[in-house]
Amino acid sequence: MTLPAPFEEIVRRHAPELFRYAYWLARDRHLAEDIVQEALLRGWRAYPRLRDAAAVKSWLYAIVRNEFLRSAGNVAPQAESLDGLELADERSGPHHLEMRDALMALPTAYAEPLALQVLGGFSCAEIGAMLDITEGATMTRLTRARQALKRTLAPSSARERKGAQS
């Protein structure tokens, strides 16, 4: 079975970010791969019925999220090494691993909207629609996610500043 050319192009364009999002949700590389594979299969089957081609990205993210929720009842996420997986971007810095660990430690209610905004580039309104919450609730969760990250990372920043002053 071969994919229609337009869908194949869509898969090439969005698969890496869909995997990062699935990994963010599942926190297990193999489960994330399965989620994305199943989501893309579901997407391929439903693609002829897609009415708004401009919404393909959010549509695929929603399928990945639904597939994660479907699989969450079957498999408990397991801890896995985060080495080699870029969650936000291709840059790295002295505190890259610390940031990555802090992001993965966020509660799902805060991590999911943050992942959709950072990894997917979605607006608060789009995230709210995808998560079936209001735009205001989305903004609140994003603010709380950032505050939690700030609290988690602040002690190391303070130590770094103190060390630089010595």
C-alpha positions in Angstrom: 0.0 0.0 0.0 1.6 3.3 -1.0 0.8 6.6 0.5 -0.7 9.3 -1.7 2.0 11.8 -2.7 0.5 14.8 -0.7 0.2 12.7 2.5 3.7 11.3 2.1 5.0 14.9 1.9 3.0 15.8 5.0 4.5 12.9 6.8 8.0 13.9 5.9 7.4 17.4 7.0 5.7 16.7 10.3 6.9 13.3 11.5 9.9 14.5 13.5 7.9 17.0 15.5 5.1 14.5 16.0 7.6 12.1 17.4 9.0 14.8 19.8 5.4 15.5 20.9 4.6 11.8 21.4 7.8 11.3 23.3 7.0 14.3 25.5 3.6 12.7 26.3 4.7 9.0 26.6 8.2 9.6 28.0 9.2 6.3 26.3 10.9 6.2 22.9 9.4 2.9 21.8 5.9 3.8 22.8 6.3 7.2 21.1 7.3 5.5 17.9 4.3 3.2 18.1 2.0 6.1 18.8 3.2 8.1 15.8 3.1 5.1 13.5 -0.5 4.4 14.6 -1.5 8.1 14.4 -0.1 8.4 10.9 -1.9 5.2 9.8 -5.1 6.7 11.2 -4.3 10.0 9.5 -3.7 8.3 6.2 -7.0 6.5 6.4 -8.9 9.7 7.2 -6.9 12.0 5.0 -9.4 12.0 2.1 -12.1 13.3 4.5 -9.9 16.2 5.7 -11.8 19.4 4.8 -9.3 22.1 5.7 -5.8 21.5 4.4 -4.5 24.4 6.4 -5.4 22.5 9.6 -3.4 19.4 8.8 -0.7 20.1 11.5 -3.2 20.6 14.4 -5.2 17.6 13.0 -2.1 15.4 13.2 -1.2 16.6 16.7 -4.8 15.8 17.8 -4.5 12.3 16.3 -1.2 11.8 18.1 -2.7 13.0 21.4 -5.8 10.7 21.0 -3.5 7.8 20.2 -1.5 8.5 23.3 -4.6 8.6 25.4 -5.8 5.4 23.8 -2.5 3.7 24.5 -2.1 5.1 28.0 -4.7 2.7 29.3 -2.7 -0.2 27.9 0.9 0.6 28.8 2.3 2.6 31.7 5.1 5.0 30.7 8.5 3.9 31.8 11.6 6.0 32.5 14.1 6.0 29.7 17.3 7.8 29.2 16.9 11.2 27.5 20.3 11.1 25.9 20.3 12.0 22.3 16.7 13.2 22.1 16.2 16.8 21.3 12.9 17.9 22.8 12.9 21.6 22.0 15.4 22.4 19.4 18.8 21.5 18.0 20.8 23.9 20.2 22.6 22.8 23.4 24.2 24.7 26.2 25.8 24.1 29.6 22.4 23.5 31.2 20.7 21.6 28.3 20.3 18.4 30.3 19.0 20.2 33.4 16.4 22.0 31.3 15.4 18.8 29.5 14.9 17.0 32.8 12.9 19.9 34.3 10.6 19.9 31.2 10.1 16.1 31.5 9.2 16.5 35.3 6.3 18.9 34.7 2.9 17.5 35.4 1.0 16.5 32.3 -1.6 19.3 32.7 1.2 21.9 32.3 3.6 19.9 30.1 1.0 19.2 27.4 0.1 22.8 26.6 3.7 23.8 26.8 4.7 21.1 24.4 2.0 22.1 22.0 3.2 25.7 22.1 7.0 25.1 22.1 7.1 22.0 19.8 4.1 22.7 17.7 4.0 26.5 17.6 0.3 26.6 18.3 -1.5 29.6 19.7 -3.4 29.6 23.0 -6.7 29.4 21.2 -5.5 26.4 19.1 -4.1 24.6 22.1 -7.4 25.2 24.0 -9.4 23.8 21.2 -7.1 20.7 21.0 -7.2 20.1 24.7 -10.9 21.0 25.0 -10.2 23.8 27.5 -10.7 27.5 27.3 -8.1 29.9 26.0 -7.9 31.4 29.5 -7.2 28.0 31.1 -4.6 27.4 28.4 -2.8 30.6 29.3 -3.0 29.8 33.0 -1.5 26.4 32.4 1.3 27.8 30.3 2.1 30.4 33.0 2.2 27.8 35.7 4.4 25.6 33.6 6.9 28.5 33.1 6.7 29.3 36.8 7.4 25.7 37.7 10.4 25.6 35.4 11.7 28.9 36.8 11.4 27.5 40.4 13.2 24.3 39.3 16.0 26.0 37.5 16.4 29.0 39.7 18.6 27.4 42.3 21.2 26.4 39.7 21.1 29.9 38.2 21.7 31.4 41.6 24.7 29.1 42.2 26.1 30.0 38.8 25.8 33.8 39.5 27.3 33.3 43.0 30.2 31.3 41.5 30.9 34.0 38.9 31.1 36.7 41.5 33.8 34.8 43.5 
